[in-house]
Amino acid sequence: MTGDELDRLCINTLRFLAVDMVQQANSGHPGMPLGAAPMAYALWSRFLRHAPADPAWIDRDRFVLSAGHGSALLYALLHMTGYEQMTLDQLKRFRQWQSLTPGHPESHLVRGVEASTGPLGQGVGNALGMAIAEAHLAARYNRPGHGVIDHHTYVLASDGDMMEGVQAEAASLAGHLRLGKLIVLYDANGVTLSGTTSIAFSEEVGARYRAYGWHVQRVDDGNDLAAITRAIETARDAKDQPSLIAVRTVIGFGAPDVQGKFAAHGAPLGPDEVKKTKANLGWPEAPAFHIPEPALAHMRAAIERGATAEDGWRRRFDAYRAAFPALATELERRFRHELPAGWDANLPEFPADAKGTATRKASEGVLQALAQAVPELVGGSGDLDPSTYTWMKQDGDFESPDRPRDGAQGTVGGGWGYGGRNIHFGIREHAMGAAINGLAYHGGFIPFGATFLVFSDYMRPPIRLAAIARLPAIWVFTHDSIAVGEDGPTHEAVEQTLALRAIPNLVVLRPADANETRVAWQIAVERTDGPTALVLTRQHVPTLDRAVYAPAEGVRQGAYVLNPAERDPDLILIGTGSEVGLLVAAEPRLRDHGVRPRIVSMPSWELFAAQREDDRARVLPPEIIARLAVEAGTAIGWERWIGDGGDVISVDRFGASAPGAVVMEHYGFTVDNVVERALALHRRQS
Amino acid sequence: MTGDELDRLCINTLRFLAVDMVQQANSGHPGMPLGAAPMAYALWSRFLRHAPADPAWIDRDRFVLSAGHGSALLYALLHMTGYEQMTLDQLKRFRQWQSLTPGHPESHLVRGVEASTGPLGQGVGNALGMAIAEAHLAARYNRPGHGVIDHHTYVLASDGDMMEGVQAEAASLAGHLRLGKLIVLYDANGVTLSGTTSIAFSEEVGARYRAYGWHVQRVDDGNDLAAITRAIETARDAKDQPSLIAVRTVIGFGAPDVQGKFAAHGAPLGPDEVKKTKANLGWPEAPAFHIPEPALAHMRAAIERGATAEDGWRRRFDAYRAAFPALATELERRFRHELPAGWDANLPEFPADAKGTATRKASEGVLQALAQAVPELVGGSGDLDPSTYTWMKQDGDFESPDRPRDGAQGTVGGGWGYGGRNIHFGIREHAMGAAINGLAYHGGFIPFGATFLVFSDYMRPPIRLAAIARLPAIWVFTHDSIAVGEDGPTHEAVEQTLALRAIPNLVVLRPADANETRVAWQIAVERTDGPTALVLTRQHVPTLDRAVYAPAEGVRQGAYVLNPAERDPDLILIGTGSEVGLLVAAEPRLRDHGVRPRIVSMPSWELFAAQREDDRARVLPPEIIARLAVEAGTAIGWERWIGDGGDVISVDRFGASAPGAVVMEHYGFTVDNVVERALALHRRQS
């Protein structure tokens, strides 16, 4: 068999494994694997440096299937290159209950799947984050003669990816950052779910990417392995620009009746067409899941090749460790998701202060201390650092070392090149979210991204994906209510906190004061199996006197009693964030009325819900049915905590433009109103 | 005074009105108005065809301030050109409680404000929708010699707009559609909130827009009125391409200490800098809000000019009415937001059917009937029509008449040019949302957009803005739960329905069967003061026998009793959408156990919450505390309806990839489980 024949055999094996998987499941997307198998094969067999026997090798190349609907192709690649988990049986259980071959790739389920994809465009953003991660670690840890971090990030993207805004944002930023090790293979088959792309998409993608500063190539025949190979080589040589390789393919290639048609996109070919396709490409009709021995042997060589590459790397890393033991230890620690010893020893304790400080400002203080101790903390904002206070001031900007920055304002510190930890995402919240996920997927990072709470709406898809993929990502959302004031309803969060709470496996924390903010950050940094959202105020809130009130560590339980000395309360006041201060101020007034309130700070529904029932009952005793919740957000969901006998002061309409204090007053967030509503509740119950 | 001097006087008047507004409010964004006043003035004084005395004139040009933070400039323009509401007193009350001059423009408050903007990028998407609206109405209603619809859509956009993905999506589609009457003035001041754009944004915006198919010009000096004017003229002449005019400006122009700096972006100049700026530009230091008489006279000529233009148009329209009375009547009716007589006479009634049909499929049937009767119903999907079933099959595609569509698949019908009503948005959910809003802003439309429910996350910002701006937009969200099955967690909605319910002024409807789907569509089409989301199944659900169960018109109350004959229920089963079928199936089984259930279908929390308390009590009598809610989504918020004694079968984790029925079974959505949980609840209560 010639080399060309063997290549074709391998490619057709990938194709028909995918076709048979989809057919067996009677569900899935055969068209993309049929068209894109050659480029995937070229990449995986000739370039991708990975170790199937050790999918977690830290210096492996990353491959992101942004076109996640082509999952069957990825699973076929993993099987053929020898990933142990990805057995033939798993391929046969494609899209079945508890298989490792779900409809779209899920990184937390399957080793070798680098990112959970499917929602289009996300993978390009993830890859941006991975390329940032590689560039940053290389800048921080490599030393002359010791290139221990040196890998590429490859993406396989579809026409659909190219239409999504998140992709556009990510590509613009990748071009700005000159991330030369990011290479996108664009499977340009000209067909999407509903038709040919010509009905909605006629831009020149290559020209657009050139405008972003990318290196752009085109391959006119998706079956031309040599051309694809040359293009990838050229892309790798373009070291100071990310690369796009647009490969013209035919969706459903080889399927006589549907190739090039949208019918090939998202439905099984059906038994007849499978038969015809196999005949057409010279493939045996039966059995399904046929794997020719030469193809398997050829592709399984990836195991040996990967082991050799990893061994070579390990020797280099050993030499590095000998020369730079502290760096090596730190790098390995980062990839183990272990925090450094004493990481939280120097976090600020905030003294009691009636005027207090905004929790965004307290967050800034905590972040500075964390940044000193936790080098894996890397992040930035969507052009809002002067407002979100998320600059790490002792560090520098993450930027291309080659980009002149004459007269640039708004930088933290220049000259750090890719070693800087402050990422300027620009006004690109969605790509920021996807890139933060990419940093987390890559490993070695506790990444964070910041914007105003209301703009969490711009980045819900990546927040959700972080929760699905169990990524330790941190979102810092400031300006968290109608107290934003003058900017008005478009900038005032009302429903966002609830909408975040609704995402499974996302921990939402809305701390009440500076010290709760510190604990909230600690929780976020410690979390390893899912993302955390910090919801912070723009305006000042009092820093509670912890000699009087319970320690802020209560945040860890999600909700805690601020005034446990009151052992016989008549009612419970429950607040979160900025509204806790109102409850505290209402307490003496209620006592004047002969009413004894318990005050509960409830920064996190999720953490509280995760407590044992009796622990919850100690905070919210079932016998006390008079409960008033106060939160400057929608009332929806508060019934869970206040019960049928409760009341809630909330915001169930949009905000308004006026000074923040004026808006808060008009919306009922005053001590007077809290006292009044609490007294009414007490009267009603007694 | 020469013409140039008068122009400069007018421009400086706009500048200093804005500066004084921000200073008086001690809050706002002075930098953009100082830099962009010349281009705004050029546009408003030399091109914008509007009638300040009749802001609702249907053939006016539309102006969208996508850079909504520059609101002070827009309010100054409205005042100077004679919009009656926009008094000097309102300018002085900038950003104050209940003023007409909120921090960001709010279209429902202020006549002359065409779109509620502020969240960046949205305005470009809105303008895409407005340009689609104009092109469509022109194609549908104009007749030779009778050009009654002929206006432009102008946008003033900022660097921030140019970074947002929604803008990229919208611009790509606008280029594809060759919307020649869309003209974007890009205020390229190179500065954003956190610094110079050079720290995050170095793409060539003009080249990118050329790649989209736009006509692109550049003006190097934002104070060069003649150059700006020529560029707008040239842009208007480019009739088969949308136009971008990148105007290089200086943020905070004229403010000696902050111009060109990010300090000029979002904070008042302060008294000293205001003084210096006025001195620098030859403006009297006092009084604030100084308006030179010649400037006012010159700009107020817009009233007369507008009246003349509108009069001319009215004469043309009268002639049109005489020649085409039915068309004229229909066009005017559309702009009055009145539905045609008998619009709902021919909607389908669906016969009882145990196997039933998917509510997305029922929706398709209803939509076909609606489309026949309601020509203002125009919309499309984000590349999902074969799945969302939102094609209007008797109509054609909205497309450029000039674009060849050889071999295009997935079209409904070609040859309709801009007269087609099916808009192919491509895989651009966010721009779809913003464009749907634009159609609604424009007037004359009941626009709809469709995608999978889980991808509502990609378009939450425009959904929220539709609710803020009270737009009659309709979102069709299909594939509404884990029953989607094989596509897995990334494609299975869990928290989305709740997250939508949390948006104030959005009506969310999750109909239980085909007939409820009809009523849901009726409600959506009738709504004039806010958006509606229809949440529909992928899978079949039984069509209830309305001879046995209560009429589907109960949907209008948000929740209704399906089996009112049961007058002495032991417990209440509450369901929405696909889960109502489970309750109906459980009923006889519960009766076998001697338990009498009331079955409540609750398609809309919002509509039910809006009922009078006693009406609600007739559906959910307070004395029946045994209530079981069943919904394939998060449990959060259900406590409001089930109370402390209730239970809920819900999905409080992510979905899974397997056949839909398998997933539903594993997650507890079976008749057995409903019966078991209902019996347990009944035992506990009795």
Chai-1 contact restraints between the chains, C-beta under 6 A:
chainA,res_idxA,chainB,res_idxB,connection_type,confidence,min_distance_angstrom,max_distance_angstrom,comment,restraint_id
A,S27,B,E486,contact,1.0,0.0,6.0,A-B,restraint_1
A,R95,B,E486,contact,1.0,0.0,6.0,A-B,restraint_2
A,R95,B,S657,contact,1.0,0.0,6.0,A-B,restraint_3
A,Q96,B,A658,contact,1.0,0.0,6.0,A-B,restraint_4
A,W97,B,A658,contact,1.0,0.0,6.0,A-B,restraint_5
A,W97,B,V662,contact,1.0,0.0,6.0,A-B,restraint_6
A,P102,B,G488,contact,1.0,0.0,6.0,A-B,restraint_7
A,P102,B,S657,contact,1.0,0.0,6.0,A-B,restraint_8
A,G103,B,E486,contact,1.0,0.0,6.0,A-B,restraint_9
A,G103,B,D487,contact,1.0,0.0,6.0,A-B,restraint_10
A,G103,B,G488,contact,1.0,0.0,6.0,A-B,restraint_11
A,G103,B,S657,contact,1.0,0.0,6.0,A-B,restraint_12
A,H104,B,G488,contact,1.0,0.0,6.0,A-B,restraint_13
A,H104,B,T490,contact,1.0,0.0,6.0,A-B,restraint_14
A,G118,B,T490,contact,1.0,0.0,6.0,A-B,restraint_15
A,P119,B,T490,contact,1.0,0.0,6.0,A-B,restraint_16
A,L120,B,I427,contact,1.0,0.0,6.0,A-B,restraint_17
A,G160,B,I427,contact,1.0,0.0,6.0,A-B,restraint_18
A,M163,B,G426,contact,1.0,0.0,6.0,A-B,restraint_19
A,M163,B,I427,contact,1.0,0.0,6.0,A-B,restraint_20
A,M163,B,R428,contact,1.0,0.0,6.0,A-B,restraint_21
A,E164,B,I427,contact,1.0,0.0,6.0,A-B,restraint_22
A,G165,B,G165,contact,1.0,0.0,6.0,A-B,restraint_23
A,G165,B,V166,contact,1.0,0.0,6.0,A-B,restraint_24
A,G165,B,A168,contact,1.0,0.0,6.0,A-B,restraint_25
A,G165,B,E169,contact,1.0,0.0,6.0,A-B,restraint_26
A,G165,B,H430,contact,1.0,0.0,6.0,A-B,restraint_27
A,V166,B,G165,contact,1.0,0.0,6.0,A-B,restraint_28
A,A168,B,G165,contact,1.0,0.0,6.0,A-B,restraint_29
A,A168,B,A168,contact,1.0,0.0,6.0,A-B,restraint_30
A,E169,B,G165,contact,1.0,0.0,6.0,A-B,restraint_31
A,S172,B,E203,contact,1.0,0.0,6.0,A-B,restraint_32
A,H176,B,S202,contact,1.0,0.0,6.0,A-B,restraint_33
A,T192,B,D383,contact,1.0,0.0,6.0,A-B,restraint_34
A,L193,B,D383,contact,1.0,0.0,6.0,A-B,restraint_35
A,S194,B,D383,contact,1.0,0.0,6.0,A-B,restraint_36
A,S194,B,D385,contact,1.0,0.0,6.0,A-B,restraint_37
A,S194,B,P386,contact,1.0,0.0,6.0,A-B,restraint_38
A,S194,B,G410,contact,1.0,0.0,6.0,A-B,restraint_39
A,G195,B,Q409,contact,1.0,0.0,6.0,A-B,restraint_40
A,G195,B,G410,contact,1.0,0.0,6.0,A-B,restraint_41
A,T196,B,A408,contact,1.0,0.0,6.0,A-B,restraint_42
A,T196,B,Q409,contact,1.0,0.0,6.0,A-B,restraint_43
A,S198,B,A408,contact,1.0,0.0,6.0,A-B,restraint_44
A,I199,B,A408,contact,1.0,0.0,6.0,A-B,restraint_45
A,I199,B,G410,contact,1.0,0.0,6.0,A-B,restraint_46
A,I199,B,T411,contact,1.0,0.0,6.0,A-B,restraint_47
A,I199,B,H424,contact,1.0,0.0,6.0,A-B,restraint_48
A,A200,B,H424,contact,1.0,0.0,6.0,A-B,restraint_49
A,A200,B,G426,contact,1.0,0.0,6.0,A-B,restraint_50
A,F201,B,G426,contact,1.0,0.0,6.0,A-B,restraint_51
A,S202,B,H176,contact,1.0,0.0,6.0,A-B,restraint_52
A,E203,B,S172,contact,1.0,0.0,6.0,A-B,restraint_53
A,E203,B,A211,contact,1.0,0.0,6.0,A-B,restraint_54
A,E203,B,Y212,contact,1.0,0.0,6.0,A-B,restraint_55
A,E204,B,A211,contact,1.0,0.0,6.0,A-B,restraint_56
A,A207,B,A211,contact,1.0,0.0,6.0,A-B,restraint_57
A,R208,B,R208,contact,1.0,0.0,6.0,A-B,restraint_58
A,R208,B,A211,contact,1.0,0.0,6.0,A-B,restraint_59
A,A211,B,E203,contact,1.0,0.0,6.0,A-B,restraint_60
A,A211,B,E204,contact,1.0,0.0,6.0,A-B,restraint_61
A,A211,B,A207,contact,1.0,0.0,6.0,A-B,restraint_62
A,A211,B,R208,contact,1.0,0.0,6.0,A-B,restraint_63
A,Y212,B,E203,contact,1.0,0.0,6.0,A-B,restraint_64
A,F262,B,Q409,contact,1.0,0.0,6.0,A-B,restraint_65
A,F262,B,G410,contact,1.0,0.0,6.0,A-B,restraint_66
A,D383,B,T192,contact,1.0,0.0,6.0,A-B,restraint_67
A,D383,B,L193,contact,1.0,0.0,6.0,A-B,restraint_68
A,D383,B,S194,contact,1.0,0.0,6.0,A-B,restraint_69
A,D385,B,S194,contact,1.0,0.0,6.0,A-B,restraint_70
A,P386,B,S194,contact,1.0,0.0,6.0,A-B,restraint_71
A,A408,B,T196,contact,1.0,0.0,6.0,A-B,restraint_72
A,A408,B,S198,contact,1.0,0.0,6.0,A-B,restraint_73
A,A408,B,I199,contact,1.0,0.0,6.0,A-B,restraint_74
A,Q409,B,G195,contact,1.0,0.0,6.0,A-B,restraint_75
A,Q409,B,T196,contact,1.0,0.0,6.0,A-B,restraint_76
A,Q409,B,F262,contact,1.0,0.0,6.0,A-B,restraint_77
A,G410,B,S194,contact,1.0,0.0,6.0,A-B,restraint_78
A,G410,B,G195,contact,1.0,0.0,6.0,A-B,restraint_79
A,G410,B,I199,contact,1.0,0.0,6.0,A-B,restraint_80
A,G410,B,F262,contact,1.0,0.0,6.0,A-B,restraint_81
A,T411,B,I199,contact,1.0,0.0,6.0,A-B,restraint_82
A,H424,B,I199,contact,1.0,0.0,6.0,A-B,restraint_83
A,H424,B,A200,contact,1.0,0.0,6.0,A-B,restraint_84
A,G426,B,M163,contact,1.0,0.0,6.0,A-B,restraint_85
A,G426,B,A200,contact,1.0,0.0,6.0,A-B,restraint_86
A,G426,B,F201,contact,1.0,0.0,6.0,A-B,restraint_87
A,I427,B,L120,contact,1.0,0.0,6.0,A-B,restraint_88
A,I427,B,G160,contact,1.0,0.0,6.0,A-B,restraint_89
A,I427,B,M163,contact,1.0,0.0,6.0,A-B,restraint_90
A,I427,B,E164,contact,1.0,0.0,6.0,A-B,restraint_91
A,R428,B,M163,contact,1.0,0.0,6.0,A-B,restraint_92
A,H430,B,G165,contact,1.0,0.0,6.0,A-B,restraint_93
A,D457,B,R460,contact,1.0,0.0,6.0,A-B,restraint_94
A,D457,B,P461,contact,1.0,0.0,6.0,A-B,restraint_95
A,Y458,B,P461,contact,1.0,0.0,6.0,A-B,restraint_96
A,R460,B,D457,contact,1.0,0.0,6.0,A-B,restraint_97
A,R460,B,R460,contact,1.0,0.0,6.0,A-B,restraint_98
A,P461,B,D457,contact,1.0,0.0,6.0,A-B,restraint_99
A,P461,B,Y458,contact,1.0,0.0,6.0,A-B,restraint_100
A,I468,B,P489,contact,1.0,0.0,6.0,A-B,restraint_101
A,I468,B,F654,contact,1.0,0.0,6.0,A-B,restraint_102
A,E486,B,S27,contact,1.0,0.0,6.0,A-B,restraint_103
A,E486,B,R95,contact,1.0,0.0,6.0,A-B,restraint_104
A,E486,B,G103,contact,1.0,0.0,6.0,A-B,restraint_105
A,D487,B,G103,contact,1.0,0.0,6.0,A-B,restraint_106
A,G488,B,P102,contact,1.0,0.0,6.0,A-B,restraint_107
A,G488,B,G103,contact,1.0,0.0,6.0,A-B,restraint_108
A,G488,B,H104,contact,1.0,0.0,6.0,A-B,restraint_109
A,P489,B,I468,contact,1.0,0.0,6.0,A-B,restraint_110
A,T490,B,H104,contact,1.0,0.0,6.0,A-B,restraint_111
A,T490,B,G118,contact,1.0,0.0,6.0,A-B,restraint_112
A,T490,B,P119,contact,1.0,0.0,6.0,A-B,restraint_113
A,E495,B,A502,contact,1.0,0.0,6.0,A-B,restraint_114
A,E495,B,I503,contact,1.0,0.0,6.0,A-B,restraint_115
A,L498,B,A502,contact,1.0,0.0,6.0,A-B,restraint_116
A,A499,B,A499,contact,1.0,0.0,6.0,A-B,restraint_117
A,A499,B,A502,contact,1.0,0.0,6.0,A-B,restraint_118
A,A502,B,E495,contact,1.0,0.0,6.0,A-B,restraint_119
A,A502,B,L498,contact,1.0,0.0,6.0,A-B,restraint_120
A,A502,B,A499,contact,1.0,0.0,6.0,A-B,restraint_121
A,A502,B,T634,contact,1.0,0.0,6.0,A-B,restraint_122
A,A502,B,I636,contact,1.0,0.0,6.0,A-B,restraint_123
A,I503,B,E495,contact,1.0,0.0,6.0,A-B,restraint_124
A,P504,B,R653,contact,1.0,0.0,6.0,A-B,restraint_125
A,P504,B,F654,contact,1.0,0.0,6.0,A-B,restraint_126
A,T634,B,A502,contact,1.0,0.0,6.0,A-B,restraint_127
A,I636,B,A502,contact,1.0,0.0,6.0,A-B,restraint_128
A,I636,B,G637,contact,1.0,0.0,6.0,A-B,restraint_129
A,G637,B,I636,contact,1.0,0.0,6.0,A-B,restraint_130
A,G637,B,G637,contact,1.0,0.0,6.0,A-B,restraint_131
A,E639,B,E639,contact,1.0,0.0,6.0,A-B,restraint_132
A,E639,B,R640,contact,1.0,0.0,6.0,A-B,restraint_133
A,R640,B,E639,contact,1.0,0.0,6.0,A-B,restraint_134
A,G643,B,D644,contact,1.0,0.0,6.0,A-B,restraint_135
A,D644,B,G643,contact,1.0,0.0,6.0,A-B,restraint_136
A,D644,B,D644,contact,1.0,0.0,6.0,A-B,restraint_137
A,R653,B,P504,contact,1.0,0.0,6.0,A-B,restraint_138
A,F654,B,I468,contact,1.0,0.0,6.0,A-B,restraint_139
A,F654,B,P504,contact,1.0,0.0,6.0,A-B,restraint_140
A,S657,B,R95,contact,1.0,0.0,6.0,A-B,restraint_141
A,S657,B,P102,contact,1.0,0.0,6.0,A-B,restraint_142
A,S657,B,G103,contact,1.0,0.0,6.0,A-B,restraint_143
A,A658,B,Q96,contact,1.0,0.0,6.0,A-B,restraint_144
A,A658,B,W97,contact,1.0,0.0,6.0,A-B,restraint_145
A,V662,B,W97,contact,1.0,0.0,6.0,A-B,restraint_146
